[in-house]
Amino acid sequence: MLENEFDIKMEGDRKELLKSMCNLSQGIKERGIEQGIEQGRREERISTLVTFFKNDGTVAAAKQMLNSSDEDIKIAKERLSMIEE
């Protein structure tokens, strides 16, 4: 495409550099997808905790049964308090 549309010769170092750039962009894209999946999973965990606390679940039970982190519990409690206000 670069040769046909822009008359840029793809030879030697230029060709290797372009391959490297394409691989880098693919890696960045894959990391972004992984981060998005992890964020979605965390949001689901927090949403589950909010529901758990709405149904009178305790922090101790959330830690034991749901293997929840202190940070996720804190966020869920904050969200729950906003809902209940």
N, C-alpha and C positions, 0 to 999 in steps of 0.2 A: 504494500500500500504506500509506504514512504517513497519507494522508487517510482511507482506509477503516478501517484498524485502530486508528489512534491519534488520529484527528480533528485532524491537523496539516495546516493549509492550505499548499499548495505554490504560493506566488505570488511574483513579483518576485525580490528578492535571495535569498530562501530557496531558490527553485528553481535559480537559477544557482550558489549555493554547493553545493548537493547534487550538481549536475552536475560541478562542480570536484572535489569529494571523490571521486566515482566515478572520474573520470579519473586522479586521483592514486593511488587504490588499484590501478587497472589497471596504471599505470606501475610501481608497486612490485612487483606480481605478475610482470610481464614481466622486470624486473631480477632478481628472485629465480630465475626459470626460467633466464635467461641465466647467472647465477652457478652454478647447479646443473649446467648442461651443461658449463661450463668446468671445474668441479671434477671431473666425471666423465671429461672428456678428459684432465685432468692425471693422475688416478689410473690411467688406461689407459696413459699414457706411462710412468709410474713402474713399473707392472707389467711393461711391455715391457722396460724397462731391467733390472729384476730378472732376468727370464728371459735377457736378453742376457748379463748378467754371470755367471749360472749356467753359461752355455755358453762361458765363457772369453772373452767380449768385453772389449775394453779401453776405458778411458775415452776415449782419442783416437778410437777407432772410433765410440763412442757419440756423441761430439760431431760428428764428420764425417758419419756415415751417418744417424744418427737426429736430428741437429740438436738435441741435448739441452742443457738449461741446466745450469750448475754445481749449482744448487739441486736440480734433479730427480735428478741423478747422486748427489749427497750422500744424499738421501732413499733412493734405490734401494739404495745401498751399505749404509746403516744397516739397511734391511729385510732385505737379503740376509744380513748378519752375524747378525741375530736368528734367521733361519731355520736357518743353519748351526750355531748353538750347540747 
